[in-house]
């Protein structure tokens, strides 16, 4: 399923035309690309749920005023996201790429993936997908792109 999400993101992110695509057409395209119908359904449902998070009932409870709050992970989240992933989310909050709302959106989308754990690289893609889909976070999205795609040049010291 995650491969489908990355495929869609890579193929539609730079599309200058309207991003809305009919589910039936998209399913056919993904089938032609070699993805299985079950995984296609899960990926499209994942994206629908991402879209629904923008209207979530959680937003009123997460305000900018709690930016220094500590996030405590439940057992299921700890099992899915290792210390490296948790630290990366904290780092993104500290540099203002994520706020409390977008952090919770990222965690929600990670927990909805059909795998037992997530790698740091996959987490970065989820962060990009969430930031891309949240209006008003264009600068955070650009900063995240820089963190992912800009390779350091030469030695670090």
Backbone as a chain_set.jsonl record, in Angstrom:
{"seq": "XXXXXXXXXXXXXXXXXXXXXXXXXXXXXXXXXXXXXXXXXXXXXXXXXXXXXXXXXXXXXXXXXXXXXXXXXXXXXXXXXXXXXXXXXXXXXXXXXXXXXXXXXXXXXXXXXXXXXXXXXXXXXXXXXXXXXXXXXXXXXXXXXXXXXXXXXXXXX", "coords": {"N": [[0.819, -1.193, 0.0], [1.933, 1.252, 0.791], [3.773, 1.76, -1.213], [2.095, 2.447, -3.305], [1.038, 4.867, -2.392], [3.351, 6.482, -2.408], [3.94, 6.338, -5.138], [1.681, 7.657, -6.225], [1.99, 10.167, -5.045], [4.474, 11.019, -6.078], [3.815, 11.095, -8.792], [1.715, 12.889, -9.054], [2.275, 15.203, -7.652], [3.674, 17.293, -8.904], [1.995, 17.979, -10.875], [0.518, 20.28, -12.886], [-2.108, 20.653, -13.552], [-5.542, 20.274, -12.44], [-5.663, 18.481, -9.447], [-7.548, 16.674, -8.609], [-8.751, 13.485, -9.231], [-10.741, 11.041, -10.752], [-11.853, 8.274, -8.869], [-12.301, 5.75, -10.073], [-10.917, 5.965, -12.52], [-8.355, 6.378, -11.52], [-7.939, 3.986, -10.141], [-7.891, 2.201, -12.293], [-5.586, 3.135, -13.606], [-3.626, 2.6, -11.655], [-3.845, -0.16, -11.476], [-2.966, -0.863, -14.048], [-0.357, -0.098, -13.697], [0.576, -2.133, -12.217], [-0.16, -2.618, -9.588], [-1.94, -4.26, -6.913], [-5.471, -4.804, -6.564], [-6.577, -4.83, -3.938], [-4.607, -3.502, -2.413], [-4.681, -1.064, -3.723], [-7.251, -0.148, -3.076], [-6.927, 0.15, -0.271], [-4.94, 2.157, -0.213], [-6.24, 4.327, -1.458], [-8.302, 4.698, 0.352], [-6.791, 5.443, 2.562], [-5.842, 7.916, 1.668], [-8.284, 9.271, 1.418], [-8.975, 9.35, 4.115], [-6.924, 10.979, 5.042], [-7.609, 13.372, 3.844], [-10.024, 13.794, 5.175], [-9.116, 14.389, 7.708], [-8.618, 17.092, 7.775], [-10.99, 18.231, 8.431], [-11.327, 17.444, 10.939], [-12.422, 16.658, 14.289], [-10.481, 16.998, 16.141], [-8.886, 19.24, 15.848], [-9.829, 21.701, 17.236], [-8.944, 21.202, 19.828], [-6.254, 21.236, 19.739], [-4.152, 23.659, 19.955], [-2.101, 26.508, 19.074], [-1.082, 27.386, 21.433], [-0.112, 25.283, 22.924], [2.403, 24.538, 22.17], [4.739, 23.837, 23.49], [4.231, 21.501, 24.746], [4.659, 18.108, 25.822], [4.68, 15.202, 23.887], [3.142, 12.242, 24.53], [3.45, 8.931, 23.724], [1.238, 6.261, 22.895], [1.05, 2.682, 23.552], [0.658, 1.262, 21.108], [1.524, 3.136, 19.229], [4.19, 3.408, 19.996], [5.071, 0.881, 19.333], [4.902, 0.924, 16.587], [6.364, 3.144, 15.706], [9.706, 3.705, 15.984], [12.333, 4.866, 18.242], [13.935, 6.549, 16.739], [12.162, 7.551, 14.784], [10.302, 8.86, 16.442], [11.978, 10.782, 17.58], [12.623, 12.21, 15.287], [10.14, 13.361, 14.622], [9.857, 15.051, 16.836], [12.066, 16.721, 16.393], [11.201, 17.944, 13.99], [9.064, 19.416, 14.97], [10.431, 21.168, 16.651], [11.838, 22.74, 14.856], [9.823, 24.016, 13.649], [8.517, 22.849, 11.447], [6.495, 21.051, 11.762], [3.433, 21.48, 13.547], [1.356, 21.148, 16.488], [-1.079, 20.173, 15.462], [-0.498, 19.236, 12.82], [1.437, 17.366, 13.483], [-0.097, 15.473, 14.889], [-1.749, 14.699, 12.81], [0.126, 13.454, 11.14], [0.923, 11.306, 12.796], [-1.531, 9.985, 13.012], [-1.889, 9.173, 10.315], [0.358, 7.521, 10.002], [-0.278, 5.483, 11.788], [-2.369, 4.341, 10.465], [-1.28, 2.976, 8.381], [-0.638, -0.139, 6.726], [1.335, -1.745, 8.029], [3.585, -3.232, 10.435], [5.562, -1.669, 11.499], [7.295, 1.443, 10.913], [9.694, 2.88, 8.805], [12.26, 5.4, 9.127], [12.659, 6.727, 6.709], [10.245, 6.216, 5.349], [8.503, 7.493, 7.086], [9.211, 10.149, 6.638], [8.161, 10.513, 4.071], [5.437, 10.31, 4.666], [5.118, 12.588, 6.254], [5.622, 14.564, 4.311], [3.413, 14.088, 2.589], [1.262, 14.714, 4.267], [1.776, 17.451, 4.885], [1.61, 18.521, 2.333], [-1.081, 18.3, 1.848], [-2.336, 20.021, 3.581], [-3.665, 23.098, 3.74], [-1.939, 26.23, 3.827], [0.478, 25.456, 4.832], [2.674, 25.623, 3.202], [5.304, 26.663, 3.354], [6.406, 25.07, 5.361], [6.224, 22.623, 4.072], [8.027, 23.039, 1.945], [10.378, 23.368, 3.415], [10.569, 20.834, 4.523], [10.901, 19.314, 2.212], [13.458, 20.231, 1.509], [14.919, 19.16, 3.639], [14.733, 16.458, 3.074], [15.522, 16.012, 0.37], [17.816, 17.516, -0.236], [21.091, 16.876, -0.492], [23.9, 16.797, 1.64], [26.843, 18.579, 0.808], [30.11, 17.56, 0.372], [32.468, 17.006, 3.116], [31.215, 16.966, 6.51], [32.664, 18.332, 8.431]], "CA": [[0.0, 0.0, 0.0], [2.771, 2.444, 0.89], [4.353, 2.003, -2.545], [1.067, 3.141, -4.094], [0.99, 6.254, -1.914], [4.54, 7.169, -2.925], [3.74, 6.43, -6.584], [0.712, 8.734, -6.479], [2.581, 11.434, -4.626], [5.509, 11.386, -7.048], [3.255, 11.331, -10.118], [0.726, 13.962, -9.072], [2.714, 16.361, -6.886], [4.109, 18.382, -9.776], [0.998, 18.123, -11.923], [0.015, 21.653, -12.904], [-3.558, 20.654, -13.719], [-6.323, 19.948, -11.258], [-5.183, 17.243, -8.871], [-8.651, 15.732, -8.403], [-8.84, 12.428, -10.232], [-11.812, 10.096, -10.501], [-11.352, 7.052, -8.239], [-12.318, 4.639, -11.024], [-9.796, 6.165, -13.435], [-7.126, 6.191, -10.769], [-7.826, 2.555, -9.887], [-7.446, 1.581, -13.552], [-4.188, 3.511, -13.835], [-2.79, 1.881, -10.704], [-3.853, -1.573, -11.893], [-2.069, -0.957, -15.211], [1.011, 0.069, -13.206], [0.979, -3.377, -11.587], [-0.567, -2.721, -8.183], [-3.076, -5.136, -6.647], [-6.716, -4.089, -6.249], [-6.735, -4.684, -2.489], [-3.691, -2.444, -1.981], [-5.184, 0.189, -4.304], [-8.38, 0.272, -2.236], [-6.381, 0.612, 1.011], [-4.233, 3.424, -0.422], [-7.235, 5.378, -1.718], [-8.984, 4.925, 1.634], [-5.816, 6.186, 3.366], [-5.866, 9.297, 1.179], [-9.582, 9.837, 1.818], [-8.89, 9.643, 5.545], [-6.051, 12.151, 5.179], [-8.448, 14.52, 3.479], [-11.023, 13.975, 6.225], [-8.479, 14.942, 8.9], [-8.679, 18.554, 7.735], [-12.259, 18.606, 9.043], [-11.362, 16.637, 12.153], [-12.854, 17.202, 15.566], [-9.304, 17.14, 16.998], [-8.265, 20.559, 15.689], [-10.088, 22.695, 18.28], [-8.243, 20.866, 21.064], [-4.825, 21.416, 19.514], [-3.941, 25.059, 19.611], [-0.705, 26.951, 19.059], [-0.683, 27.648, 22.801], [0.483, 24.112, 23.575], [3.553, 24.153, 21.351], [5.823, 23.294, 24.293], [3.743, 20.297, 25.414], [5.353, 16.869, 25.503], [3.804, 14.188, 23.287], [3.304, 10.912, 25.108], [2.984, 7.942, 22.761], [0.594, 5.062, 23.438], [1.789, 1.447, 23.269], [0.585, 0.934, 19.676], [2.382, 4.095, 18.517], [5.573, 3.036, 20.315], [5.389, -0.338, 18.594], [4.982, 1.217, 15.155], [7.393, 4.161, 15.452], [10.831, 3.543, 16.895], [12.857, 6.081, 18.866], [14.435, 7.414, 15.669], [10.992, 8.227, 14.208], [9.782, 9.769, 17.455], [12.931, 11.893, 17.662], [12.5, 13.021, 14.071], [8.925, 14.174, 14.767], [10.18, 16.107, 17.799], [12.948, 17.646, 15.672], [10.38, 18.725, 13.058], [8.318, 20.398, 15.78], [11.362, 22.167, 17.171], [12.226, 23.67, 13.786], [8.556, 24.567, 13.157], [7.98, 22.218, 10.246], [5.213, 20.529, 12.242], [2.838, 22.02, 14.763], [0.634, 20.075, 17.186], [-2.114, 19.609, 14.587], [0.093, 18.44, 11.741], [2.083, 16.204, 14.112], [-1.133, 14.477, 15.153], [-2.172, 14.182, 11.506], [1.169, 12.521, 10.7], [0.825, 10.099, 13.618], [-2.755, 9.3, 12.597], [-1.662, 8.524, 9.025], [1.312, 6.434, 10.227], [-0.977, 4.384, 12.457], [-3.308, 3.743, 9.516], [-0.552, 2.186, 7.388], [-0.825, -1.574, 6.963], [2.578, -2.413, 8.392], [3.793, -3.279, 11.882], [6.474, -0.594, 11.88], [7.591, 2.377, 9.826], [11.087, 3.329, 8.791], [12.415, 6.847, 9.125], [12.465, 7.21, 5.335], [8.81, 6.194, 5.062], [7.905, 8.553, 7.901], [9.465, 11.418, 5.934], [7.168, 10.6, 2.99], [4.134, 10.59, 5.273], [5.138, 14.008, 6.63], [5.448, 15.324, 3.068], [2.039, 13.937, 2.115], [0.38, 15.471, 5.16], [2.002, 18.889, 4.693], [1.112, 18.874, 1.005], [-2.54, 18.308, 1.859], [-2.858, 20.961, 4.572], [-3.487, 24.477, 3.269], [-1.239, 27.151, 4.708], [1.737, 24.883, 5.302], [3.559, 25.547, 2.046], [6.689, 26.876, 3.78], [6.819, 23.864, 6.08], [6.405, 21.599, 3.041], [9.283, 23.346, 1.249], [11.462, 23.084, 4.35], [10.652, 19.376, 4.622], [11.529, 18.863, 0.958], [14.891, 20.511, 1.626], [15.495, 18.19, 4.572], [14.747, 15.122, 2.484], [16.147, 15.879, -0.945], [19.103, 18.189, -0.349], [22.196, 16.094, 0.026], [25.005, 17.656, 2.048], [27.978, 18.541, -0.118], [31.414, 17.478, 1.015], [32.502, 16.555, 4.51], [30.472, 17.794, 7.452], [33.556, 19.155, 9.233]], "C": [[0.865, 1.26, 0.0], [3.413, 2.783, -0.453], [3.366, 2.752, -3.445], [0.989, 4.601, -3.687], [2.165, 7.062, -2.456], [4.412, 7.353, -4.432], [2.799, 7.587, -6.923], [1.305, 10.093, -6.162], [3.608, 11.91, -5.657], [4.927, 11.748, -8.406], [2.278, 12.493, -10.175], [1.174, 15.233, -8.361], [3.081, 17.543, -7.786], [3.161, 18.595, -10.947], [0.382, 19.515, -11.847], [-1.502, 21.717, -13.036], [-4.241, 20.306, -12.409], [-5.923, 18.571, -10.743], [-6.308, 16.231, -8.678], [-8.718, 14.76, -9.571], [-9.958, 11.487, -9.798], [-11.227, 8.805, -9.93], [-11.295, 5.883, -9.22], [-11.15, 4.75, -12.009], [-8.462, 5.908, -12.749], [-6.893, 4.709, -10.47], [-7.342, 1.826, -11.139], [-5.975, 1.88, -13.816], [-3.252, 2.721, -12.927], [-2.743, 0.385, -11.019], [-2.925, -1.788, -13.077], [-0.607, -0.826, -14.79], [1.492, -1.153, -12.428], [0.612, -3.528, -10.122], [-1.812, -3.59, -8.052], [-4.283, -4.334, -6.174], [-6.904, -3.852, -4.751], [-5.856, -3.547, -1.954], [-4.133, -1.083, -2.515], [-6.327, 0.73, -3.451], [-7.873, 0.835, -0.912], [-5.703, 1.976, 0.856], [-5.216, 4.566, -0.66], [-8.021, 5.706, -0.459], [-8.082, 5.746, 2.559], [-5.824, 7.658, 2.973], [-7.187, 9.989, 1.521], [-9.568, 10.218, 3.295], [-7.973, 10.831, 5.827], [-6.838, 13.418, 4.889], [-9.447, 14.831, 4.582], [-10.419, 14.581, 7.485], [-8.527, 16.469, 8.931], [-9.962, 19.064, 8.376], [-12.413, 17.942, 10.412], [-11.84, 17.406, 13.377], [-11.669, 17.447, 16.505], [-8.756, 18.565, 16.969], [-8.582, 21.554, 16.8], [-9.315, 22.445, 19.575], [-6.734, 21.048, 20.943], [-4.582, 22.844, 19.062], [-2.452, 25.381, 19.648], [-0.187, 27.157, 20.481], [-0.049, 26.454, 23.509], [1.727, 23.646, 22.834], [4.693, 23.573, 22.179], [5.392, 22.044, 25.064], [4.541, 19.08, 24.945], [4.35, 15.859, 24.967], [4.131, 12.844, 23.914], [2.678, 9.913, 24.131], [2.329, 6.76, 23.467], [1.387, 3.832, 22.989], [1.792, 1.101, 21.777], [1.482, 1.861, 18.852], [3.85, 3.775, 18.754], [6.003, 1.797, 19.538], [5.611, -0.051, 17.114], [6.115, 2.186, 14.819], [8.521, 4.006, 16.471], [11.312, 4.897, 17.411], [13.357, 7.059, 17.81], [13.287, 8.206, 15.026], [10.406, 9.24, 15.189], [10.68, 11.004, 17.582], [12.836, 12.803, 16.451], [11.251, 13.899, 14.132], [9.159, 15.327, 15.741], [11.07, 17.166, 17.15], [12.136, 18.534, 14.726], [9.519, 19.756, 13.788], [9.234, 21.52, 16.241], [11.802, 23.166, 16.109], [11.0, 24.227, 13.058], [8.122, 24.065, 11.786], [6.612, 21.638, 10.576], [4.742, 21.349, 13.431], [2.059, 20.877, 15.401], [-0.389, 19.399, 16.279], [-1.499, 18.725, 13.513], [0.845, 17.231, 12.292], [1.059, 15.099, 14.353], [-1.677, 13.888, 13.859], [-1.17, 13.154, 10.989], [1.056, 11.214, 11.486], [-0.422, 9.295, 13.241], [-2.539, 8.544, 11.292], [-0.66, 7.382, 9.154], [0.588, 5.225, 10.818], [-1.953, 3.67, 11.521], [-2.613, 2.955, 8.405], [-0.659, 0.711, 7.746], [0.49, -2.319, 7.196], [2.743, -2.348, 9.905], [4.695, -2.163, 12.38], [6.723, 0.287, 10.662], [9.054, 2.788, 9.937], [11.12, 4.856, 8.803], [12.173, 7.416, 7.729], [10.991, 7.239, 4.955], [8.073, 7.264, 5.854], [8.069, 9.911, 7.218], [8.463, 11.604, 4.79], [5.785, 10.919, 3.531], [4.05, 12.058, 5.673], [4.925, 14.874, 5.396], [4.009, 15.274, 2.577], [1.061, 14.741, 2.966], [0.543, 16.965, 4.91], [1.486, 19.364, 3.336], [-0.399, 19.058, 1.013], [-3.156, 19.272, 2.864], [-2.604, 22.389, 4.081], [-2.785, 25.345, 4.316], [0.087, 26.638, 5.232], [2.763, 24.745, 4.165], [5.027, 25.735, 2.433], [7.229, 25.664, 4.522], [7.077, 22.729, 5.089], [7.742, 21.805, 2.319], [10.486, 23.041, 2.138], [11.657, 21.576, 4.497], [11.281, 18.788, 3.363], [13.035, 19.067, 1.013], [15.578, 19.504, 2.546], [15.647, 16.811, 3.941], [15.643, 15.038, 1.257], [17.477, 16.584, -1.11], [20.177, 17.359, 0.316], [23.309, 17.038, 0.467], [26.171, 17.476, 1.092], [29.272, 18.512, 0.682], [31.321, 17.005, 2.462], [31.756, 17.519, 5.424], [31.374, 18.639, 8.326], [34.794, 19.487, 8.507]], "O": [[0.565, 2.222, -0.707], [3.576, 3.955, -0.79], [3.768, 3.593, -4.25], [0.885, 5.48, -4.542], [1.992, 8.193, -2.91], [4.744, 8.419, -4.951], [3.092, 8.397, -7.802], [1.139, 11.05, -6.918], [3.601, 13.075, -6.055], [5.469, 12.605, -9.104], [2.037, 13.033, -11.255], [0.497, 16.255, -8.468], [2.807, 18.689, -7.432], [3.486, 19.307, -11.897], [-0.213, 19.875, -10.831], [-2.116, 22.721, -12.674], [-3.583, 20.074, -11.394], [-5.854, 17.61, -11.509], [-6.039, 15.033, -8.592], [-8.739, 15.157, -10.736], [-10.096, 11.177, -8.614], [-10.228, 8.296, -10.438], [-10.341, 5.106, -9.198], [-10.476, 3.761, -12.299], [-7.559, 5.301, -13.323], [-5.759, 4.235, -10.542], [-6.488, 0.943, -11.06], [-5.211, 0.994, -14.2], [-2.212, 2.232, -13.369], [-1.707, -0.256, -10.843], [-2.182, -2.769, -13.119], [0.281, -1.375, -15.443], [2.653, -1.223, -12.025], [1.04, -4.486, -9.478], [-2.637, -3.65, -8.964], [-4.147, -3.325, -5.481], [-7.348, -2.776, -4.348], [-6.303, -2.733, -1.145], [-3.976, -0.066, -1.839], [-6.369, 1.921, -3.141], [-8.338, 1.886, -0.473], [-5.876, 2.853, 1.703], [-5.039, 5.656, -0.117], [-8.368, 6.864, -0.227], [-8.556, 6.641, 3.258], [-5.814, 8.539, 3.833], [-7.196, 11.168, 1.874], [-10.08, 11.268, 3.681], [-8.224, 11.603, 6.753], [-6.734, 14.41, 5.611], [-9.691, 15.997, 4.892], [-11.131, 15.223, 8.258], [-8.479, 17.068, 10.005], [-10.016, 20.211, 8.818], [-13.511, 17.892, 10.966], [-11.684, 18.623, 13.481], [-11.844, 18.049, 17.564], [-8.218, 19.04, 17.969], [-7.66, 22.213, 17.281], [-9.06, 23.38, 20.334], [-6.021, 21.017, 21.946], [-4.795, 23.178, 17.897], [-1.651, 24.619, 20.188], [1.022, 27.108, 20.709], [0.502, 26.613, 24.599], [2.063, 22.462, 22.877], [5.545, 22.877, 21.628], [6.118, 21.582, 25.944], [5.029, 19.037, 23.816], [3.277, 15.686, 25.545], [5.264, 12.37, 23.835], [1.511, 10.044, 23.763], [2.804, 6.31, 24.509], [2.283, 3.933, 22.151], [2.822, 0.692, 21.242], [2.122, 1.425, 17.895], [4.665, 3.857, 17.835], [7.16, 1.679, 19.134], [6.421, -0.712, 16.464], [6.75, 2.064, 13.771], [8.307, 4.159, 17.673], [10.763, 5.94, 17.056], [13.216, 8.271, 17.974], [13.432, 9.398, 14.757], [10.056, 10.354, 14.799], [10.191, 12.129, 17.678], [12.954, 14.022, 16.571], [11.299, 15.063, 13.734], [8.713, 16.449, 15.499], [10.855, 18.364, 17.335], [12.359, 19.743, 14.668], [9.279, 20.846, 13.269], [8.851, 22.69, 16.22], [12.106, 24.315, 16.427], [11.12, 24.831, 11.992], [7.438, 24.775, 11.048], [5.683, 21.721, 9.773], [5.545, 21.848, 14.218], [2.097, 19.752, 14.904], [-0.546, 18.178, 16.324], [-1.932, 17.59, 13.318], [0.89, 16.185, 11.645], [1.314, 13.932, 14.058], [-2.028, 12.709, 13.813], [-1.558, 12.11, 10.465], [1.09, 10.134, 10.897], [-0.371, 8.067, 13.16], [-2.96, 7.394, 11.17], [-0.81, 6.365, 8.477], [0.812, 4.088, 10.4], [-2.318, 2.52, 11.764], [-3.28, 2.335, 7.578], [-0.76, 0.352, 8.919], [0.722, -3.387, 6.63], [2.124, -1.52, 10.573], [4.609, -1.755, 13.538], [6.401, -0.081, 9.533], [9.572, 3.012, 11.031], [10.117, 5.512, 8.519], [11.552, 8.469, 7.586], [10.536, 8.183, 4.31], [7.127, 7.872, 5.353], [7.147, 10.727, 7.23], [7.973, 12.71, 4.562], [5.044, 11.702, 2.936], [3.023, 12.702, 5.457], [4.134, 15.817, 5.429], [3.447, 16.299, 2.192], [0.143, 15.372, 2.441], [-0.449, 17.674, 4.741], [0.985, 20.481, 3.212], [-0.933, 19.88, 0.268], [-4.38, 19.334, 2.986], [-1.457, 22.831, 4.016], [-3.01, 25.206, 5.519], [0.753, 27.329, 6.003], [3.61, 23.851, 4.184], [5.9, 25.047, 1.903], [8.382, 25.277, 4.332], [8.029, 21.965, 5.246], [8.493, 20.852, 2.11], [11.495, 22.516, 1.666], [12.789, 21.101, 4.584], [12.099, 17.871, 3.442], [13.802, 18.19, 0.614], [16.687, 19.051, 2.263], [16.593, 16.085, 4.248], [16.43, 14.102, 1.12], [18.212, 16.276, -2.048], [20.172, 17.164, 1.532], [23.635, 17.982, -0.252], [26.451, 16.371, 0.627], [29.493, 19.345, 1.561], [30.251, 16.654, 2.958], [31.672, 18.718, 5.158], [30.892, 19.599, 8.927], [35.658, 20.179, 9.045]]}, "num_chains": 1, "name": "protein.A"}
